[in-house]
Amino acid sequence: MNIERVAVIGTGMMGPGIAAVIALAGHDVRLIGERTDWAAEGVAKTCAVMEQLLANKLTTASKFQAGKARVCGTSDLDAGIQDVQLVIEAVYENLEVKQQLFERLDRLTAPEVILASNTSGLSITAISARTTHRERCATTHFWMPPHLVPLVEVVMSPNTSEQTAQTLLEFLHHCGKKPVLVRKDLPGQLANRILQAMIREATYVVQEGIATAEDVDTAVKNGLGIRLPVWGVLEHIDAVGLDMCLTIQNSVLPVLDNEPHATQVFAAKVQQGALGVKSGKGFYDWSVKDIDALKKLRDDFIIQTLHFRSEHEPC
């Protein structure tokens, strides 16, 4: 199926970035907000994202101008999804809300229209449970910030058709993303499963007094993390040798945290109201640490990495 028009539902943290990526790739985008002013704000955010990409030479002036013209906003869901080939839902993470939305979309769209959810933690099997045409439902999980991070996880439910999955993979490739196919609808999808294992061990190291939060992050950012953009985990195992890595695994795994829940220090901080940036403290004191500067540093690093890849990676 040829995807020409896409509806993106949600104008919060993810929707505008997703809309920008799709519009810059040459597709018409209807950005749907719950209210008219939210839809207008969403279009403005989308244009701002495109401006950031242009300023950092991640798109061209001609694509920027054409992309802006391809985005329109509306609060009318019924009108916004007319004649589209793909709907991407990017509303907040509430199962009941997503189920109701998918049920409505299933009624209003032709059976061949693909319905995708940007959920990061909910099951697409559960989200699509009230639909009739479940074969056209899948997860397309863009990572934050969606206009910069290349990864999109395409997650299949037991009902998702191969045609739906392959159409999404081809579309996302065309949009310049690096999609991966996750064939089992499990908590954490793919990359989040790896991330959550890291979070559990990192917080355990702090809890047990093995190292401070600062030293944990220093070790990750300046050791294993700095090579990950070009040196994957399984590539590392092959490069080092499976025999050596097996010896290390058998030595280290028995002393890692293996509890099936968050660490005590993690849970205790939440109970105490130490929620991170939003409360001023978490593992760090954010009254003396600048989150905006850190986000800018993150984005600048991603941008430089994208430029490096475009120059050195094979097509």
JOJO-V264081 format. One record per pair of residues at least 12 apart in sequence whose C-alpha atoms are under 10 Angstrom apart, sorted by the first residue. I is the first residue (numbers start at 1). J is the second residue. If there is no record, write none. Layout:
# JOJO-V264081
I:J, I:J
This chain:
# JOJO-V264081
1:85, 1:112, 1:113, 1:114, 1:163, 1:164, 1:166, 1:167, 1:168, 1:171, 2:85, 2:86, 2:167, 2:170, 2:171, 3:27, 3:28, 3:84, 3:85, 3:86, 3:113, 3:114, 3:167, 3:168, 3:170, 3:171, 4:22, 4:26, 4:27, 4:28, 4:29, 4:83, 4:84, 4:85, 4:86, 4:171, 5:22, 5:23, 5:26, 5:27, 5:28, 5:29, 5:30, 5:70, 5:81, 5:82, 5:83, 5:84, 5:85, 5:86, 5:87, 6:19, 6:22, 6:23, 6:27, 6:28, 6:29, 6:30, 6:31, 6:71, 6:80, 6:81, 6:82, 6:83, 6:84, 6:85, 6:86, 6:87, 6:88, 6:113, 6:114, 7:19, 7:28, 7:29, 7:30, 7:31, 7:32, 7:71, 7:72, 7:73, 7:77, 7:80, 7:81, 7:82, 7:83, 7:84, 7:85, 7:86, 7:87, 7:88, 7:89, 7:115, 8:22, 8:29, 8:30, 8:31, 8:32, 8:33, 8:73, 8:80, 8:81, 8:86, 8:87, 8:88, 8:89, 8:90, 8:91, 8:116, 8:117, 8:118, 9:30, 9:31, 9:32, 9:33, 9:34, 9:39, 9:73, 9:74, 9:75, 9:77, 9:80, 9:81, 9:87, 9:88, 9:89, 9:90, 9:91, 9:101, 9:117, 9:118, 10:31, 10:32, 10:33, 10:34, 10:38, 10:39, 10:42, 10:75, 10:88, 10:89, 10:90, 10:91, 10:92, 11:31, 11:32, 11:33, 11:34, 11:35, 11:38, 11:39, 11:40, 11:41, 11:42, 11:43, 11:45, 11:46, 11:73, 11:90, 11:91, 12:33, 12:38, 12:39, 12:41, 12:42, 12:45, 12:90, 12:91, 12:92, 13:42, 13:45, 13:90, 13:91, 13:92, 13:144, 13:145, 13:146, 14:42, 14:46, 14:89, 14:90, 14:91, 14:92, 14:118, 14:142, 14:143, 14:144, 14:145, 14:146, 14:147, 15:31, 15:32, 15:33, 15:42, 15:43, 15:45, 15:46, 15:88, 15:89, 15:90, 15:91, 15:118, 15:142, 15:146, 16:31, 16:32, 16:39, 16:41, 16:42, 16:43, 16:44, 16:45, 16:46, 16:47, 16:48, 16:49, 16:50, 16:71, 16:90, 16:146, 16:147, 17:42, 17:45, 17:46, 17:47, 17:48, 17:49, 17:50, 17:142, 17:144, 17:145, 17:146, 17:147, 17:148, 18:31, 18:46, 18:49, 18:88, 18:90, 18:118, 18:142, 18:143, 18:144, 18:145, 18:146, 18:147, 18:148, 19:31, 19:42, 19:43, 19:45, 19:46, 19:47, 19:49, 19:50, 19:67, 19:70, 19:71, 19:72, 19:88, 19:146, 19:147, 20:43, 20:45, 20:46, 20:47, 20:48, 20:49, 20:50, 20:51, 20:53, 20:64, 20:67, 20:68, 20:70, 20:71, 20:146, 20:147, 21:46, 21:49, 21:50, 21:53, 21:67, 21:146, 21:147, 21:148, 21:172, 21:175, 21:176, 21:177, 22:67, 22:70, 22:71, 22:147, 22:171, 22:172, 22:174, 22:175, 22:176, 23:46, 23:50, 23:63, 23:64, 23:66, 23:67, 23:68, 23:69, 23:70, 23:71, 23:175, 24:50, 24:53, 24:59, 24:60, 24:62, 24:63, 24:64, 24:65, 24:66, 24:67, 24:68, 24:69, 24:70, 24:71, 24:175, 24:176, 25:59, 25:63, 25:64, 25:66, 25:67, 25:171, 25:172, 25:174, 25:175, 25:176, 26:63, 26:66, 26:67, 26:70, 26:174, 26:175, 27:66, 27:67, 27:70, 27:71, 27:175, 28:66, 28:67, 28:68, 28:69, 28:70, 28:71, 28:72, 28:84, 29:67, 29:68, 29:69, 29:70, 29:71, 29:72, 29:73, 29:80, 29:81, 29:84, 29:86, 29:87, 30:43, 30:70, 30:71, 30:72, 30:73, 30:74, 30:75, 30:77, 30:79, 30:80, 30:81, 30:82, 30:84, 30:87, 31:43, 31:46, 31:71, 31:72, 31:73, 31:74, 31:75, 31:77, 31:80, 31:81, 31:88, 32:72, 32:73, 32:74, 32:75, 32:76, 32:77, 32:78, 32:79, 32:80, 32:81, 32:89, 32:90, 33:73, 33:74, 33:75, 33:76, 33:77, 33:80, 33:91, 34:74, 34:75, 34:76, 34:77, 34:91, 35:74, 35:75, 35:76, 36:73, 36:74, 36:75, 36:76, 37:73, 37:74, 37:75, 38:73, 38:74, 38:75, 39:72, 39:73, 39:74, 39:75, 39:76, 40:72, 40:73, 40:74, 40:75, 41:73, 42:71, 42:72, 42:73, 42:74, 43:68, 43:71, 43:72, 43:73, 43:74, 44:68, 44:71, 44:72, 44:73, 46:67, 46:68, 46:71, 46:72, 46:147, 47:64, 47:65, 47:67, 47:68, 47:69, 47:71, 48:68, 49:145, 49:146, 49:147, 49:148, 50:63, 50:64, 50:65, 50:67, 50:68, 50:147, 51:64, 51:65, 51:68, 52:147, 53:147, 53:148, 53:303, 56:300, 56:303, 56:304, 56:307, 57:303, 57:307, 58:147, 58:148, 58:303, 58:306, 58:307, 58:310, 77:104, 77:105, 77:108, 78:104, 78:105, 78:108, 78:109, 81:105, 81:108, 81:109, 81:113, 82:108, 82:109, 82:110, 83:109, 83:110, 83:113, 84:109, 84:110, 84:113, 84:114, 85:109, 85:110, 85:112, 85:113, 85:114, 85:115, 86:109, 86:112, 86:113, 86:114, 86:115, 86:116, 86:136, 86:168, 87:102, 87:105, 87:109, 87:113, 87:114, 87:115, 87:116, 87:117, 87:137, 88:114, 88:115, 88:116, 88:117, 88:118, 88:138, 88:139, 88:140, 88:141, 89:101, 89:102, 89:115, 89:116, 89:117, 89:118, 89:119, 89:139, 89:140, 90:116, 90:117, 90:118, 90:119, 90:120, 90:140, 90:141, 90:142, 91:117, 91:118, 91:119, 92:118, 92:119, 93:118, 93:119, 93:120, 93:121, 93:122, 94:119, 94:121, 94:122, 94:127, 95:119, 95:121, 95:122, 95:123, 95:124, 95:126, 95:127, 95:128, 96:126, 96:127, 97:127, 98:117, 98:119, 98:122, 98:124, 98:126, 98:127, 98:128, 99:124, 99:126, 99:127, 99:128, 99:129, 99:130, 99:131, 100:127, 100:128, 100:129, 100:130, 100:131, 101:127, 101:128, 101:130, 101:131, 102:115, 102:116, 102:117, 102:127, 102:128, 102:129, 102:130, 102:131, 102:132, 102:134, 102:137, 103:127, 103:128, 103:129, 103:130, 103:131, 103:132, 103:133, 104:130, 104:131, 105:131, 106:128, 106:130, 106:131, 106:132, 106:133, 106:134, 106:136, 106:137, 107:131, 107:132, 107:133, 110:133, 111:132, 111:133, 111:134, 111:135, 111:136, 112:133, 112:135, 112:136, 112:164, 113:133, 113:136, 113:137, 113:164, 114:133, 114:134, 114:135, 114:136, 114:137, 114:138, 114:164, 114:165, 114:167, 114:168, 115:128, 115:133, 115:134, 115:135, 115:136, 115:137, 115:138, 115:139, 115:140, 115:164, 116:128, 116:136, 116:137, 116:138, 116:139, 116:140, 116:141, 116:154, 116:155, 116:164, 116:168, 117:137, 117:138, 117:139, 117:140, 117:141, 117:142, 117:154, 117:155, 118:138, 118:139, 118:140, 118:141, 118:142, 118:143, 118:152, 118:153, 118:154, 119:138, 119:139, 119:140, 119:141, 119:142, 119:189, 120:139, 120:140, 120:141, 120:142, 120:143, 120:153, 120:187, 120:188, 120:189, 120:192, 121:141, 121:186, 121:187, 121:188, 121:189, 121:192, 122:139, 122:185, 122:186, 122:187, 122:188, 122:189, 123:138, 123:139, 123:155, 123:156, 123:157, 123:185, 123:186, 123:187, 123:188, 123:189, 124:137, 124:138, 124:139, 124:140, 124:155, 124:156, 124:157, 124:158, 124:159, 124:160, 124:185, 124:186, 125:137, 125:138, 125:139, 125:155, 125:156, 125:157, 125:158, 125:159, 125:160, 125:185, 125:186, 126:157, 126:185, 127:139, 127:157, 128:157, 128:159, 128:160, 129:159, 133:159, 133:160, 134:157, 134:158, 134:159, 134:160, 134:161, 135:156, 135:157, 135:158, 135:159, 135:160, 135:161, 135:162, 135:163, 135:164, 135:165, 136:156, 136:157, 136:159, 136:160, 136:161, 136:162, 136:163, 136:164, 136:165, 137:155, 137:156, 137:157, 137:159, 137:160, 137:161, 137:164, 137:165, 138:153, 138:154, 138:155, 138:156, 138:157, 138:158, 138:159, 138:160, 138:161, 138:164, 138:165, 138:168, 138:185, 139:152, 139:153, 139:154, 139:155, 139:156, 139:157, 139:160, 139:165, 139:168, 139:181, 139:182, 139:185, 139:189, 140:152, 140:153, 140:154, 140:155, 140:156, 140:165, 140:168, 140:169, 140:172, 140:179, 140:180, 140:181, 141:153, 141:154, 141:155, 141:179, 141:180, 141:189, 142:154, 142:177, 142:179, 143:191, 145:298, 145:299, 145:302, 146:177, 147:176, 147:177, 148:177, 148:299, 148:300, 148:302, 148:303, 148:306, 149:177, 149:178, 149:299, 149:302, 149:303, 149:306, 150:172, 150:173, 150:175, 150:176, 150:177, 150:178, 150:179, 150:302, 150:306, 151:172, 151:176, 151:177, 151:178, 151:179, 151:180, 151:191, 152:169, 152:172, 152:173, 152:177, 152:178, 152:179, 152:180, 152:181, 152:191, 153:169, 153:172, 153:178, 153:179, 153:180, 153:181, 153:182, 153:189, 153:190, 153:191, 154:166, 154:168, 154:169, 154:172, 154:179, 154:180, 154:181, 154:182, 154:183, 154:185, 154:189, 154:190, 155:180, 155:181, 155:182, 155:183, 155:184, 155:185, 155:186, 155:189, 155:190, 156:181, 156:182, 156:183, 156:184, 156:185, 156:186, 156:189, 157:182, 157:183, 157:184, 157:185, 157:186, 158:183, 158:184, 158:185, 160:183, 162:183, 165:181, 165:182, 165:183, 166:181, 168:181, 169:181, 196:262, 197:257, 197:258, 198:220, 199:262, 199:263, 199:266, 200:256, 200:257, 200:258, 200:259, 200:260, 200:261, 200:262, 200:263, 200:266, 201:216, 201:256, 201:257, 201:258, 201:262, 201:263, 202:216, 202:217, 202:220, 202:257, 202:263, 203:216, 203:257, 203:262, 203:263, 203:264, 203:265, 203:266, 203:283, 204:256, 204:257, 204:258, 204:262, 204:263, 204:264, 204:265, 204:266, 205:256, 205:257, 205:263, 206:263, 206:265, 206:266, 206:283, 207:263, 207:264, 207:265, 207:266, 208:265, 212:283, 213:283, 213:284, 214:283, 214:284, 229:302, 229:305, 229:306, 229:309, 230:305, 230:309, 230:313, 265:283, 266:282, 266:283, 269:281, 269:282, 269:283, 270:282, 277:289, 277:290, 277:291
